[in-house]
Amino acid sequence: MRRHILAAAFGLACGLGAAQAQQAQEPITLRGMGSFHVGGKLVEISGRPVKDVVFTPGGTPARVDPNGTYQTGQMYVQYFLPQNEKGSVPLLLWHGGGMTGVNYETTPDGRQGWLEFFLRKGWSVYNSDAVERGRSSWAMYPDVIPGEPLFLTTANPFERFRIGAGGGYDADPAKRKYLAGSQFPAEGYDNFVKQIVPRWTSTDQMIIDAYIAEVDKVCPCVISFHSQSGQFGFKVAQARPDKVKALIAVEPAGIGDPAKAAALKDIPVLMVFGDYIEQDARWPTIRKTATDFGDKITAAGGSVDVVNLPAVGITGNSHMLMMDKNNLAVAQLIQDWLAKKGLTK
């Protein structure tokens, strides 16, 4: 596999400076914006008891029959279309597990997020909440979604997302122990955990189906995906290789079907990994699984670039690269790669 250092791209990334700050203050001119739901199916539920429900304190009870037809598996997508479009195709942003599209909006400490960054660069940006997350809504469980939702404590992401040291979380923000040189905004951690939503481990196919429906509606496109969406990004591209022009795998925690790696041979792939991986219990294996999959794509004639950010001088990144204090440097590296692949006007 080709592991490009992309030194030139890093040089541009580090040169954000005053010009970038000034650009961030300029008005954004849109030719359109909106949202839609896509995908899903109708499911019949039966055998549930009828109930009388008081919806408002002091109100009159209403008879609710839960048996019948339900809309399930739909996905919410919000889009922003710049007046001066410079991306050759739309850019789709897919979030990770237990999260929603808010990951790409304003950072937890109030800085510019990737959605605004790429919009300002002239990309039409489509930001979604995966099935059973955020505005996509739940479905009845275990009737439709097997099992039950998984909830995370406020402490869980601190070590697992390589933000702080093992055992370093404390309810008192002043006592938390962050990894040395961490770029995650400490003052934003409590806001970050407010973004966490319940998730299931049994909805993968429902999510893939909805993402395919989005691709069928919006694409050709570039897809940028993070963490849990690793498998979704690769598998959807394998299902629709003619509609995907590039894949940006941001710390992918899953992969596509190795037996179908050749389906990605005409789609350039960028894999981006942050810092502290070698000292983590899980991430060396997760990264190797991803890069081994990249090797299969390369062996089939594809193009895969792997960037380990510390190797190009971008250090201190957690698993949440789009939120770290240097998030725009990482975004600029991605932007430069996209330009190099001829995907900008």
N, C-alpha and C positions, 0 to 999 in steps of 0.2 A: 504494500500500500504506500502511496506517496504521502509523506507527512511534511507538508510545507510549513515553514516557519512564518511565512508571510511578513517578513520584516518591513517591507514597504507599506503594507497595510497598517502595521502597528505604528509606523512613523506618522501616518496620517491620523490614526486614532488618538495618538498622544498630542496632536496639534489642534485639538478642539478649541481651547483657549478663548480669547476675547471674541473672535469672529463667530464661534459656535454660540457663545452666550448671547451675542447680539441677535443672531438668527432666532434663538429661542423666544425672543421678545417680539418678533415681527408677527403681525396678524396672520392667521391661517385662513386662506381663501378656499372654500369648498364649492364644487359644482353639484354636490349632493351628499346626503347622509341619511341613514335610516336603519331599519332592522327588519328581520324576518325570522320565522321559525321554519325549520326544514326537517324532513325525515319523519320517522315514527310510523306507528300502525295502530289500528283499533283492536282492543282486547275485550273479550266478554268476561264479566265476573258474575258468579252466581253462588247461591248458598249462604249469603251473608244475612244476618238478622236486620230487620227494619227497625229504625230508632226514631224517637222523638228528640229533637235537638233544639236547645235554646241558644241562638246565635249571639244575642246581645243580652246582657244582664237586665232582667225585668221584662224581657220581650216575650212574645207568644211562641210556644213550642211549634216547630215545623217537623212534619214527617219526612224523614230521609231514608230512601231506599238505596243502599249501596250496590244493588245488583243492576247490571246493565252493561252498556258499552263505554269504554274509556279510551281516550287518546293517550298513547304512551310512546316513549322513545324519541320524542321530538327534541330538536336542539335550537337554541337561541343564537342568532348571529347579528352583530351590529357592524355597520360599515361606514367608512368615511372616504369620500372621493375627492381628491385635490383638484383645484382648477387647473393647475399647471402640472399635469401628470408626467412623471419622469421614469417610473417603473414600467417596463414593457408589458407586465402582466400584474394582476393583483397579488398582494401579499396576505396570506392567511396566518393568523397567530393562534396556536393551540397550546393550552396550559397543561399543567401536570396534575397529579393525583391530589384530591382533597382541596382543589383550588378552582377558581373561575377565571374568566377573562380579565378580571380586575387586576391580575398580576401585571398586565402590560400597560395599565393606565398610569396614573400618578404613583410614584414610589411611596412606601409607607411613611417616609419622612418629608414628603411633599415636593420632590423633584420631578423633572420630566421623565416620563416612562417611555418604553420602546414604541408604544402606539403613536405617541406624538412625534417621536424622533423620526420614524419612518414616514409618517404622514408629511412632515416638514421636508423630507428628502424627495417627496413627490410620488410616494407609493399610495395606491388605493389599498386601504387596510381593512381586513375583515377579521373581527375579534369575536370569539365565540365562548359560550359556556357549554361544556360537554353535557351529554345526556345525564340526567339526575343531578346536575349542579346548577346553582344560581337560578337564572330566569328560564332555564330549560325545564325545571320542575322535576319532582319525583314521580314515580309510579307506585301503585299499591304493592306492598311486600308482605309476605313472601308470594302473593298471588301472581305478580308480574315479575318482580325482581327477586330472585332467590336470595335467601339469607337476610341479613339485617345490616343497616348502615354502620360504618366505622367512624368513630369520633376521635379526635386527637386532643390531648391536653395542651395547655399553653407551653409546657416544657418540652414536648416531644420534638418539634422541629429544631430546637436549639442545637442539639448535638447531631441529630440525624441529617440535617441539611448543612452540616459543616459550618455552622455559624459560631458556636462556642465550644469550649473544651468539654470533655466528658465529665459529667457531674458538676459543670459550671453554671447551670441554671439556678437562679434564685428568684423568688417572688419580688424581692427588692431589686430594681434595675441597677442600683449602684453597686450591688454585690455580684453581679453576673461576670463570669470570666469568659471573655471572647478569645478566639484564636489569635495568636500574635499576628499583627498586621491586617486583621480582618477588615474588609471593605464593606461589610454589611452595616447599615446605619443603626447603631445601637439605640439611638433615640426613637427609632421607628419600629423596634421589635414588637412592642405591645400592640401597635396598630396592625402590624403584619399578621399576628395570630387572629385578629378579628376577621381576616379574609378567609380563614379556613372554614370549609363547609364539610358536612358529612359526605362520605363516599361509600360505594360498595366495591367488592372485589369480584363481582359476578356479572358486571354489565359491559364487559369488553366488546362483545359482538354488537350490542345495541349501539355503543359509541362509534364503532367502526362503520356501521351501517349509516349512521347520521352524518359522519364526516364524508363518506362517499356521496351522500345526497348533496352536501354542501359543495363538494368538488364538481359534481355534475351540474350544479346550478351556476357556479361562479367561474370555474376555471376554463382555459389554462391559467396557471398560477404558480407562485412560489409558496411553499409551506414551511413555516418555522415552528418547530414543536419542541416541547420541554418535558423532561423527566418521564412520567408515565406515558405521555403521548409519543414516546419513542416508537413503541410498537404500532401505534395508530398511524403515525406519519409514514412509516415504511410500508405497512400493510396496505394502506389506502393507495399509496403510490404504486405498489405492485398490482393493485386492482385496476388502476386508471393511469398507466404509465404515459399514455399519450396526452394527458391533461396536466401533468406536473412537470414544470420546467427546471426546478431546483428544489433541494431539500436542505434545510438548516436544522441539524439535530443538536439542540442545546442540552448537554448532559443527558442524553437519552438513557432511560432506565429499562428500556425494552427494545427489541429489534423486530424486523420483519421475518418472513419465512425464508430460512437459508436455502431451501430447495428452489426458491423462486428469485434468487439474487439476480439472475440475468435479466429479469424484468426491469431492473433499475440501471442497466448499463448505459442508457442514453440520458440519464438524469444526474447532473452533477450534485455531489453531496458534500456538505461541510459539517464536520463534527467539532463542537467546541466544548472544552472541559475547563473547569476552574481550578482552584488551588486546594491544598491540604488533602489531596486524594490519597497520596502514599501513606499518610498517617491514619487513615480511616479504615475501619474494619470491613466495610462493605464495598466501598467505591473502587478499589483496584480491580475487583472481579467484575463489577458492573461496567467499568470502562473497557476492560479487556473483551468482554462479551460484545460490546458495541464495535470495537475496532476489528475484532475477528470477523464480524458480519461485514464490516467495510472491506476487509480483505477479500471476502467472497465476491463482493460487487466488483472490485478491481480485477479479480481473476476472470470475471465474466466479461471484461472489457470496459468496465465503468470507470468513473473518476471520483475519487474520494480524497478529500483534504481533511486532515485531523490537526486541530490546533489545541495544544495544551497551553493555556494562557500564560502561566509562569515562564514558559520557554520563550515567549516573545516579550517578556518584561511586564506583562499585565498581571499583577499579583494581588493576593488577598481576597480572591473571589470565593463566595459561598456557592451552594447549590442554586441559589436564587440570583443568578447573574443579572437578570433584568432589574433587580432592585438595589444591587450594590452601589456604593458611591461612585464607582468607575463604570457604571452601566452604559454610559454613552460611549466610552472608549470601546467597549465590547460591541456595541451596536455599530459603531463606525467600522470596526474590523469586518463585521458581516456585510455592511454596505459596500465596502471596498471589494470584497469577494464577489458580491453580486454584480458589481460593475465589471470586474475582470471577466466574469462569465458572459458578458454581453447582454445582461438583463436590465440595463438602464438605458434611457434615451439620451 
